[in-house]
Amino acid sequence: MSGSDARMSQPYKPSDPDGGGKQRVESDAFERLKAELAQTFVAPDSSYQPMTAAEVIARNKA
């Protein structure tokens, strides 16, 4: 097996020059996003009001 063949048979492992710092930052950001989304969608279904497309467009122009 040549050198390039040996590399092909090994699983890909991304380098981690900062010792996991980037992964930790991304994980923290993901957890904050999950919490924000959970809070956003906590409203009961009864609080939603049906709207037509025209009403949504008008609301978004304001």
C-alpha positions, 0 to 999 in steps of 0.5 A: 500500500502506498502512502496515499492509500494508507491515508484513504483507509483511515477515517477523516479526523478534522484537526483541532488546533485550539484544543476544542475551543471552537467546538465549545463555542459552537456548542454553547451557541447551539444551546442558546439557540435551542433555549431561545427557540423553546421560549419562542414556541412556548405560547399556547395555540389559543394565542395564535390568530389566523391571518390572510396573506394580505394581512401578514404582508401589511403587518410586515410593511409597518 
